[in-house]
Amino acid sequence: MNTDFSPEDRKAWMSLLAQADETQLAVLWRDFADVDAADTARDPGFDWLRPPEAGGVMVRGRMGAVGAPFNLGEMTVTRCALTLHDGTVGHGYVQGRSKPKAEIAAKIDALMQTDAAADLRAAVLVPLQAKGQARKEARAAKAAATKVEFFTMVRGED
């Protein structure tokens, strides 16, 4: 079991998995798990603690991030929890109703707590992070293209 990560590290990879495109995540996971069929640590055996289930959660917000909290609305979330045969527990929480995405997220969460973390980070998390950053930059560039500059001309009158 690998304990060389902080709660902030885990929060970061869980967030990345939750926000990842489902198709890209599935492809990266399949490529990672199928690298060597003889290496059972790549796609380990597990038992469900909580099988994937969809439900609703209330999303809360604050005005200006400092005001009184208010209920913004509901959102569908799929969650699951599993334990690897070595006892490592992984959780998956994803937006929407995708049970396969939640399962992959839980497996990755569990494996990131083992000695497979470095290989998994390079094969799955780094490409997901790069794709997310590219998507963010494209959105920012699109927004910047619509930026309007307002200015006031100084008239020569006093």
VEXSELO-231518 format. One line per field, with one value per residue: residue number from 1; z, x, y of N, C-alpha, C in turn. Coordinates in Angstrom, 2 decimals. Atoms other than C-alpha are relative to their C-alpha. Layout:
! residues N
i: [NUM:...]
n_Z: [Z:...]
n_X: [X:...]
n_Y: [Y:...]
ca_Z: [Z:...]
ca_X: [X:...]
ca_Y: [Y:...]
c_Z: [Z:...]
c_X: [X:...]
c_Y: [Y:...]
! end
This chain:
! residues 158
i: [1:2:3:4:5:6:7:8:9:10:11:12:13:14:15:16:17:18:19:20:21:22:23:24:25:26:27:28:29:30:31:32:33:34:35:36:37:38:39:40:41:42:43:44:45:46:47:48:49:50:51:52:53:54:55:56:57:58:59:60:61:62:63:64:65:66:67:68:69:70:71:72:73:74:75:76:77:78:79:80:81:82:83:84:85:86:87:88:89:90:91:92:93:94:95:96:97:98:99:100:101:102:103:104:105:106:107:108:109:110:111:112:113:114:115:116:117:118:119:120:121:122:123:124:125:126:127:128:129:130:131:132:133:134:135:136:137:138:139:140:141:142:143:144:145:146:147:148:149:150:151:152:153:154:155:156:157:158]
n_Z: [0.00:0.14:-0.82:0.37:0.58:-1.02:0.29:1.12:1.20:0.27:0.42:1.38:0.98:-0.01:0.78:1.40:0.48:0.06:1.09:1.25:1.03:-0.24:1.07:-0.12:-1.20:0.28:0.91:-0.75:-0.96:0.73:0.44:-1.18:-0.53:0.98:0.40:-0.17:-0.55:-1.09:-1.17:-0.58:-0.76:0.88:-0.20:-1.11:-0.48:-1.05:-0.50:-0.20:-1.30:0.42:1.46:0.58:-0.12:0.34:-0.93:0.12:-1.07:0.04:0.23:-0.74:0.43:-0.82:0.80:-0.17:-0.76:-1.41:-0.53:-0.62:0.96:0.51:0.86:1.40:0.75:-0.15:1.01:-0.06:-0.26:-0.16:-0.94:-0.34:-0.84:0.14:-0.70:0.73:-0.79:-1.01:-1.07:0.33:0.31:0.99:0.15:1.24:0.04:1.28:0.36:0.98:-0.30:0.61:-0.93:0.37:-0.35:-1.45:-0.32:0.39:-0.95:-1.28:0.19:0.08:-1.35:-0.80:0.49:-0.29:-1.38:0.00:0.69:1.42:0.15:0.95:1.36:0.25:0.18:1.32:1.07:-0.01:-0.58:0.72:1.22:-0.35:-0.43:1.20:0.78:-0.73:0.13:1.39:0.09:-0.73:0.80:1.18:-0.46:-0.31:1.27:0.62:-0.76:0.26:1.36:-0.04:-0.95:0.54:-0.76:-0.14:-0.49:0.04:0.60:-0.74:0.84:-0.32:-0.83:-1.43]
n_X: [0.84:-0.76:0.55:-0.75:0.87:0.70:1.43:0.14:-0.28:1.16:1.06:-0.30:0.27:1.44:0.62:-0.36:0.78:1.41:0.20:-0.53:0.91:0.18:-0.61:-1.45:-0.38:0.14:-1.08:-1.26:0.03:-0.14:-1.39:-0.82:0.31:-0.32:-1.40:-0.60:1.07:-0.53:-0.14:1.34:0.11:0.51:1.45:0.06:1.28:0.57:1.34:0.76:0.49:1.26:0.02:0.39:1.39:0.25:0.88:-0.04:-0.60:0.33:-1.15:0.16:-0.89:-0.08:-0.19:-1.35:-0.77:-0.07:1.34:0.70:0.22:1.36:0.14:-0.07:0.79:-0.41:-0.88:-0.11:-1.34:-0.15:-1.08:-0.26:-1.17:-0.48:-1.24:-0.86:-0.28:-1.03:0.61:0.06:1.35:0.10:1.32:0.24:1.15:0.00:1.25:0.79:0.44:-0.93:-0.53:-1.37:-0.95:-0.16:-0.81:-1.38:-0.52:-0.27:-1.19:-1.17:-0.22:-0.63:-1.35:-0.88:-0.46:-0.89:-1.27:0.25:0.37:-0.84:0.37:1.37:-0.04:-0.55:0.84:1.39:0.26:-0.68:0.75:1.28:-0.28:-0.37:1.23:0.80:-0.65:0.21:1.41:0.12:-0.65:0.83:1.16:-0.48:-0.30:1.28:0.55:-0.84:0.30:1.21:-0.22:0.20:-0.72:0.69:-0.88:0.57:-0.89:-0.05:0.29:-0.90:0.67:-0.29]
n_Y: [-1.18:-1.23:-1.08:-1.20:-1.01:-0.79:-0.14:-0.91:0.78:0.85:-0.90:-0.41:1.05:0.28:-1.07:0.24:1.14:-0.38:-0.95:0.55:0.50:1.44:0.79:-0.09:0.73:1.44:0.39:-0.02:1.11:1.26:0.10:0.28:1.33:1.04:-0.05:1.33:0.84:0.82:-0.87:-0.10:-1.24:-1.04:-0.04:0.95:0.50:-0.84:0.30:-1.22:-0.45:-0.62:0.02:-1.29:-0.38:-1.40:-0.70:-1.45:-0.78:-1.42:-0.86:-1.25:-1.06:-1.22:-1.21:-0.53:1.00:-0.35:-0.23:1.12:1.08:0.22:1.17:-0.38:0.97:1.40:0.56:1.46:0.48:1.45:0.28:1.40:0.24:1.37:0.33:0.93:1.20:-0.29:-0.79:-1.42:-0.44:-1.07:-0.59:-0.71:-0.90:-0.69:-0.65:0.73:1.37:0.95:1.00:0.39:-1.06:0.04:1.19:-0.28:-1.00:0.69:0.84:-0.87:-0.52:1.06:0.28:-1.14:0.18:1.16:-0.21:-0.24:-1.41:-0.73:0.43:-0.44:-1.46:-0.28:0.56:-0.45:-1.32:-1.07:-0.32:-0.64:-1.37:-0.75:-0.21:-0.97:-1.30:-0.45:-0.39:-1.26:-1.04:-0.25:-0.77:-1.35:-0.67:-0.32:-1.13:-1.18:-0.49:-0.81:-1.08:-1.34:-1.01:-1.27:-1.05:-1.32:-0.98:-1.26:-1.15:-1.11:-1.01:0.04]
ca_Z: [0.00:-1.00:1.58:-0.27:-1.04:0.83:1.16:-1.31:-3.84:-3.51:-3.80:-7.03:-8.71:-7.59:-9.07:-12.29:-12.62:-11.89:-14.54:-17.19:-20.45:-20.05:-23.42:-22.95:-19.42:-20.61:-23.42:-21.14:-18.51:-21.07:-22.50:-19.01:-17.91:-21.13:-21.32:-20.04:-19.55:-17.21:-14.86:-12.68:-10.74:-13.81:-13.46:-10.03:-8.56:-6.21:-4.15:-3.99:-0.78:-2.52:-6.14:-8.53:-7.83:-9.15:-6.94:-6.51:-4.48:-3.60:-4.96:-2.68:-3.49:-1.92:-3.40:-3.99:-2.24:1.13:1.47:3.16:1.55:-0.61:-2.50:-6.15:-7.46:-7.75:-9.68:-10.54:-9.22:-9.50:-6.68:-5.75:-3.39:-3.76:-1.99:-3.80:-2.73:-0.89:1.25:-0.44:-0.67:-3.66:-4.16:-7.32:-7.54:-10.98:-12.34:-14.25:-14.47:-15.75:-13.72:-15.81:-15.27:-11.52:-11.44:-13.35:-11.06:-7.98:-9.39:-10.21:-6.76:-5.14:-7.37:-6.76:-3.14:-4.14:-5.72:-9.17:-8.60:-10.65:-13.72:-13.41:-13.05:-16.23:-18.25:-17.18:-14.98:-16.88:-20.25:-18.59:-17.02:-20.35:-22.14:-19.42:-19.60:-23.41:-23.10:-20.55:-22.76:-25.80:-23.83:-22.60:-26.14:-27.42:-24.66:-25.31:-28.98:-27.97:-25.57:-26.14:-25.06:-23.75:-23.29:-22.73:-24.92:-23.15:-24.64:-24.66:-22.43:-18.86]
ca_X: [0.00:1.32:0.86:2.96:0.00:-1.81:-5.55:-5.09:-3.56:-6.51:-8.95:-7.20:-7.36:-10.95:-11.92:-10.08:-11.85:-15.26:-14.80:-13.22:-14.94:-16.39:-15.20:-11.65:-11.51:-12.74:-10.15:-7.26:-8.35:-8.68:-5.24:-3.74:-5.48:-4.69:-0.97:0.04:-2.65:-0.34:-0.06:-3.13:-2.31:-3.36:-7.05:-7.24:-9.97:-12.33:-15.48:-18.23:-18.75:-21.48:-22.32:-22.87:-26.11:-27.55:-29.21:-29.80:-27.86:-28.71:-26.25:-25.74:-24.18:-23.22:-23.50:-19.97:-18.66:-19.21:-22.97:-25.50:-25.80:-28.84:-30.14:-29.21:-30.85:-30.53:-27.98:-27.80:-24.73:-23.59:-21.49:-19.86:-17.28:-15.12:-12.33:-9.43:-8.42:-5.46:-7.89:-7.48:-10.75:-11.68:-14.61:-16.14:-18.48:-19.42:-22.02:-24.82:-25.96:-22.84:-22.24:-19.19:-17.53:-18.14:-16.64:-13.54:-13.14:-13.36:-10.78:-8.41:-8.91:-8.04:-5.02:-3.68:-3.27:-1.07:2.34:0.73:0.16:3.12:2.25:-1.42:-0.68:1.42:-1.02:-4.36:-4.24:-1.64:-3.45:-6.78:-5.24:-3.71:-7.04:-8.85:-6.30:-6.60:-10.40:-10.10:-7.70:-9.95:-12.93:-10.87:-9.69:-13.26:-14.37:-11.42:-12.40:-15.69:-14.16:-15.20:-12.95:-14.78:-12.94:-13.76:-12.25:-11.15:-12.68:-10.61:-13.04:-12.25]
ca_Y: [0.00:3.42:6.18:8.79:11.04:13.76:14.36:17.23:14.82:12.49:15.38:16.45:13.03:12.45:15.83:15.05:11.69:13.21:15.91:13.68:12.86:9.37:8.09:9.34:7.94:4.53:4.43:5.44:2.90:0.11:0.90:0.91:-2.29:-4.19:-3.37:-6.77:-9.40:-11.35:-8.34:-8.78:-5.59:-3.60:-4.49:-6.06:-8.15:-6.37:-6.74:-4.17:-2.29:-0.29:-1.13:1.78:3.59:6.83:9.38:13.06:15.57:19.16:21.68:24.67:28.00:31.32:34.79:36.04:32.90:34.60:35.12:32.92:29.47:28.74:25.72:26.13:22.97:19.21:17.20:13.49:11.70:8.08:6.70:3.42:2.00:-1.08:-2.85:-4.49:-7.96:-6.41:-4.37:-0.98:0.93:3.10:5.44:6.83:9.83:11.15:13.51:11.85:8.24:6.50:3.36:2.30:5.71:5.50:1.98:3.07:6.09:3.84:1.40:4.25:5.77:2.45:1.81:5.33:4.24:1.30:0.86:1.14:4.88:6.15:4.07:4.94:8.65:8.62:6.51:7.99:11.09:13.11:12.73:13.60:16.67:17.76:17.33:19.28:22.10:22.25:22.39:25.21:27.19:26.77:28.04:31.04:31.82:31.69:34.06:36.40:36.63:38.22:40.72:44.31:47.17:50.21:53.46:57.09:59.73:62.85:65.92:69.04:70.89:71.81]
c_Z: [0.00:0.84:-0.30:-0.71:1.13:-0.32:-1.18:-1.33:-0.39:-0.49:-1.47:-0.99:-0.02:-0.83:-1.49:-0.59:-0.15:-1.19:-1.36:-0.96:0.14:-1.05:0.11:1.22:-0.24:-0.89:0.74:1.01:-0.70:-0.46:1.16:0.48:-0.93:-0.43:0.04:0.69:1.18:1.29:0.61:0.83:-0.87:0.12:1.08:0.30:1.15:0.44:0.24:1.47:-0.21:-1.53:-0.55:0.10:-0.28:1.00:-0.21:1.20:-0.17:-0.16:0.71:-0.50:0.98:-0.95:0.28:0.82:1.48:0.62:0.65:-1.04:-0.40:-0.89:-1.45:-0.85:0.24:-1.18:0.18:0.14:0.09:0.89:0.16:0.88:-0.16:0.83:-0.85:0.88:1.01:1.13:-0.27:-0.45:-0.99:-0.12:-1.35:0.09:-1.30:-0.26:-1.05:0.46:-0.56:1.04:-0.41:0.37:1.50:0.41:-0.35:0.98:1.34:-0.11:-0.02:1.38:0.87:-0.43:0.25:1.44:0.13:-0.70:-1.50:-0.30:-1.06:-1.43:-0.37:-0.24:-1.41:-1.13:-0.07:0.46:-0.76:-1.33:0.27:0.38:-1.20:-0.85:0.68:-0.12:-1.42:-0.19:0.67:-0.80:-1.24:0.37:0.31:-1.27:-0.71:0.69:-0.29:-1.38:-0.02:0.93:-0.70:0.91:0.00:0.53:-0.12:-0.59:0.82:-0.98:0.44:0.87:1.45:0.80]
c_X: [0.88:-0.66:0.72:-0.88:-0.74:-1.49:-0.25:0.27:-1.21:-1.18:0.20:-0.31:-1.47:-0.75:0.26:-0.82:-1.48:-0.29:0.41:-1.12:-0.07:0.70:1.51:0.48:-0.04:1.14:1.33:0.06:0.21:1.44:0.94:-0.19:0.43:1.46:0.64:-1.03:0.49:0.14:-1.37:-0.16:-0.57:-1.52:-0.31:-1.40:-0.50:-1.35:-0.71:-0.27:-1.37:0.01:-0.46:-1.50:-0.13:-0.97:0.14:0.68:-0.43:1.29:-0.27:1.01:-0.01:0.19:1.39:0.90:0.11:-1.38:-0.58:-0.24:-1.47:-0.01:-0.09:-0.86:0.52:0.84:0.03:1.46:-0.04:1.20:0.17:1.23:0.39:1.25:0.77:0.28:1.12:-0.52:-0.10:-1.41:0.04:-1.44:-0.10:-1.29:0.08:-1.36:-0.71:-0.30:0.93:0.60:1.40:1.04:0.26:0.88:1.47:0.63:0.34:1.23:1.26:0.31:0.69:1.44:0.97:0.52:0.94:1.30:-0.16:-0.25:0.82:-0.35:-1.38:-0.06:0.48:-0.94:-1.39:-0.15:0.67:-0.70:-1.36:0.21:0.37:-1.22:-0.89:0.57:-0.19:-1.44:-0.23:0.60:-0.81:-1.22:0.40:0.30:-1.28:-0.64:0.79:-0.29:-1.24:0.13:-0.16:0.72:-0.81:1.00:-0.73:1.03:-0.06:-0.25:0.87:-0.61:0.39:-1.23]
c_Y: [1.25:1.10:1.32:1.02:0.71:0.02:0.94:-0.71:-0.83:0.84:0.40:-1.11:-0.38:1.05:-0.20:-1.14:0.36:0.91:-0.54:-0.40:-1.52:-0.86:-0.01:-0.79:-1.51:-0.49:-0.05:-1.15:-1.33:-0.19:-0.31:-1.43:-1.12:-0.02:-1.37:-0.88:-0.85:0.81:0.25:1.27:1.12:0.15:-1.03:-0.47:0.87:-0.55:1.33:0.24:0.65:0.00:1.34:0.24:1.49:0.60:1.50:0.64:1.46:0.80:1.32:1.02:1.14:1.17:0.56:-0.89:0.33:0.20:-1.23:-1.10:-0.11:-1.22:0.46:-0.92:-1.41:-0.45:-1.52:-0.40:-1.52:-0.24:-1.50:-0.06:-1.46:-0.19:-1.01:-1.20:0.19:0.88:1.49:0.37:1.15:0.46:0.68:0.81:0.76:0.62:-0.83:-1.42:-1.07:-0.95:-0.46:1.06:0.01:-1.19:0.23:0.99:-0.66:-0.89:0.85:0.58:-1.03:-0.25:1.15:-0.06:-1.19:0.35:0.24:1.47:0.74:-0.36:0.50:1.50:0.34:-0.43:0.59:1.44:1.14:0.31:0.66:1.45:0.88:0.32:1.04:1.40:0.56:0.47:1.36:1.16:0.33:0.82:1.45:0.78:0.40:1.20:1.28:0.59:0.88:1.20:1.35:0.98:1.30:1.02:1.35:0.94:1.27:1.13:1.15:1.07:-0.14:0.26]
! end
